[in-house]
C-alpha cells in the first residue's frame, strides 16, 4: 500500500471513493435505505453514485463506483468510524466486496 502525505489546509474537502461489487442485491438494499441520511448528517454529498462508465486505461474490476464529498478529511474519517455508520457499514461489508479510500481534495 502506498500512502503519500503532503501538507494540506485544514479546511480542504475530502472524498470517500468506493469501488464495489454487490454480492447480495436483496440484502444490500437495506444499506441503501440507511446510508444516505448518515452521510448527510456528516455534511456529505454524493458526487457519483453508480452510473455509466468506460475504462480508459488499465483495469476496473468493480461494477459500481461511488464518490462522496465531505467538508474535510477529519469529518470524513469521523463519518466512517461513527457509531451511527458502524451497523450500516456491516450491512455493506456482508453484502458486497470492494475498496474504499478517503482522500483530501479541492
N, C-alpha and C positions, 0 to 999 in steps of 0.2 A: 504494500500500500504506500502510495506517495502522498505526502501532505506538504504543501508549500505555504508557509505562513508569512505574510507581509503586513506591514503597518496599514491599518485602515481606520478611518474616522469612526468614532463610537456610534454615530447616527447612521452609518451605512446600512442599507437594507440587506436582507438575506433571502435566499431562496431554498426551499426544500425541493429537490429534484428526485423524482421517483420513476424507476423503470419497473414494470410489474407484469407478470403473467398471472391471471386469475385461475386458480386450480379448482375452485368450488364456487361457481357463479351464484348459486342459490343462497348459500350462507354469506357470501361476500356482500350481498345486497344489504345486510344488516349494518355492515361497516359504512356503506354509502349513506344510510339514513342517519347515522350518528356523527360522522366526522366533520361535516361542514360547519355545524354550529360551534364545535370546539375550535376549529381553525379560525373562524370569525371572532370568537371570544379573544383570541390572541392577536387580533389585527391582521390575520392572514387573508390573502386574496388569491383566488385561483386564477392563474395566468393561462395555463394549459391543463385541460382535463380530458385526456384522450384525444381523438381526432385523427384525421388522415395524415399520414406521413410517408416519406420516401427516404430510404437510406442513401446518402450521397457519398459516403466514404466509410470503409470498414464494415463492421457487422453490428447489428442491433437485434439482440436476441429476445426482446420483450415486445408484447403486443400493445402495451399501454404506457404512455408517458404522462406524468402529472408534474406541474410546476406550480408551487405556491410561493407567493411573495409575502414576506414578513417585514415589519418595521425595522428590525435589527437582528443581528446574529443571536444575541442573548435572548430575545423574545422567541425566536425560532427554536432555540435549544430548550427554553422553558416550556414551550408547547409540546415538544417531543417527549420530554421527561415528566410532563404533568400527570397528576393523579387522575384528571378527567380523561386524558387520552390513553392511559395505560390499558384499560379493558377494551377499548376500541382498537387500539394497536394490536392487541392479542387476536382480535377477530381477523384483522388484515393478515397477520402472520400465519394464522391457522388455515387461511383460505386462498393464499397467494404465495408467489415467490418473486423475489426481485432485489433491487438495490435502492437505497435511499441515501442521499447526501444532503447536508446543509452547507451552503456556501455563501460567502458575502458577495454582494454585487452592488450595482448602482440603482 
